[in-house]
């Protein structure tokens, strides 16, 4: 990435939006810097070398950009330092480079002992080497004049440590791609299974509904047939003095029945 920025700066341009989303890999795993929408002439509109447009992506913007007086190379170095930390640690060093940010405030005040202690939580001892700490701290310095030039970064002790060869990088990323493809394929199959289960449930529910409709129709057919049938009740027999007409409340009726059975001998027919 430093080689790409060095080439860009040599051509007289600042990128001004360096971030992970704009650092790509080709199919040959060669790093490419992308998205030059915020790029501009290093000399600036007035050729003074001072840039005055406030732009960039929060979290990668150098602290001097909001002042609208900054130098293009320096803000690109700052953003590269943030990317360096993210690629190494897997998380950003701070939310944004302002004095109000608790992490960047430590950087601004050069209280690096507390800064690194906070980032070393839940990490093994020695996770951040002294050389890495030094390079990062200098690249994101609050004062732009304290940030290293690209040539100084290239000669830094951490950068000059042994690195992976291009073939090793290619093999590693190929293995990661295969692993990712497997995960995505399993996820796709799981989504298809869930989709089929939902369709099966819908079809089963539809069949049950249709069965219920058939039962309801049969019941209504029988009900309607019975309802419209004219039934002739047998003629009422002549009441005798011993007959009881139930036209009173239930409690009185039961009491009357009890009195009736107590005062009459009830004989049941043989067939009963």
Buried (B, 14 or more C-beta within 10 A) or exposed (E): BBEBBBEBBEEEBBBBBBBEEBBEEEEEBEEEBEBEEBBBBBBBEEEEEBBEEEEBBEBBBBBBBEEEEBBBBBBBBBBBBBBBBBEBBEEBBBEBBBEEBEBBBBBBEEEBEEBBEEBBEEEEEEEBEEBBBBBBBBBBBBEBEEBBEBEBBEEBEBBEEEEEEEEEBBEEEEEEEEEEEEEEEEEEEEEEEEEEEEEEEEEEEEEEEEEEEEEEEEEEEEEEEEEEEEEEEEEEEEEEEEEEEEEEEEEEBEEEEEEEEEEEEEEEEEEE
